[in-house]
Amino acid sequence: MKDIIKKHSKIIFWTCMLLAQICVGFLFKDLADISQWFIQSPRESTMWVWYNRYLLAFVGLAAFFAVLYFKFKQRDIINNKPLIFLSLLFCFNFYSGMINPHIMMRARMDNGVFLSVEQAAKYYAPNESVIVLEINGKARAHSDKQLLRPHVAGKGELGGENVVMTYCGLTNLGMAFTPEINGQQLDLAPMNQLENNLVMYDKHSGEPIQQLWGQKETDRNNSADAKMREWPTYRMPFDKFAKAFPEGEVFVNDYLVDDMKASFWENPFLAIYDPIMELIFNHAIEDQATSVDPTFPTIKHVDPRLPTKETVYGLNVGDDYVAYTVDFVKSHTKPVNATVGGKEIVISYDNEFESLGIFYNTTGKAVTEIDFYGQTPNGKLPRVETVKAGAYWIIWANFFPETDINRV
């Protein structure tokens, strides 16, 4: 047996090297964000790699260690320079697919830093757009910049409800959920993006969850009811949030701001790593906001009814989907009344707080007067929980091609 291995050592060596590079190549191609600037994988491929990531990593590492063993036993089997190059390629792809995403996007599901309005003014510009989550009179604000890296931010209950904010910079979208499905608690963390929308995963089960669907990949075609509960969100400038909710909480990313992140002496790796990641993320998001085409060319359905990067307020009631533009709503001197999925709704832009609100109309009559809080002469109206505030049109229409626009 030893003689056979020695005789065919070069063939075995290169077979192991090829196997090792293929395994980590799959990890890089499908699980490393940066790879999708160059290589577009279908959803089925990404999910297969995700479900088999540990097997691929184990086989890749075993094959790579076999390579090193053969090099140790037979020094002339490969020159040092090509071995160093191939080893670095292996390590880069393994790190990019298996390790880097979890460092790059460190979720803050239960340990998010929330400051008072006064404290947060140090980190927020007055006109900075914030995504607002309000439950039972308690409110939190989250800016795109602060949410960009962690993607998931929360600290337990708000207004008596267990809730977490999720965010996708490529979609320009924050969505608030109760992190549980069918009574099972979830521990959410970012996984990747598909079709320019965040894919999270549950650390308990390992199941991927597309943000815009709010349900596990395995439930996508089985049960529409097996999904996280969504909570109403809307946008407004930070200074208007401070005026509307002076006792509100404001999210700050602790590994972004200088006086909270680890110093070089505490963690030299993160002190160097985080600014580099910030540059990469900011470049991708700026490109997404300013370019006609999506940053990752994985959009399957392009709807020409609106400009690709027009921001819309999309919502659904059941299987009825509608999107509204801010300019359309502002062009009306009175609130827009419409029917979606058999439910009466009211869409209104509040000039004082610079915020577009969408409410269920429970008054039984057309609404002609409503304030920022949803108060009307006939009572206060609840916000529609499925509103996606300020999402890019190209991504909203890709996921929900049946959507109507500016319905009255």
Disulfide bonds with the S-S distance in Angstrom:
none
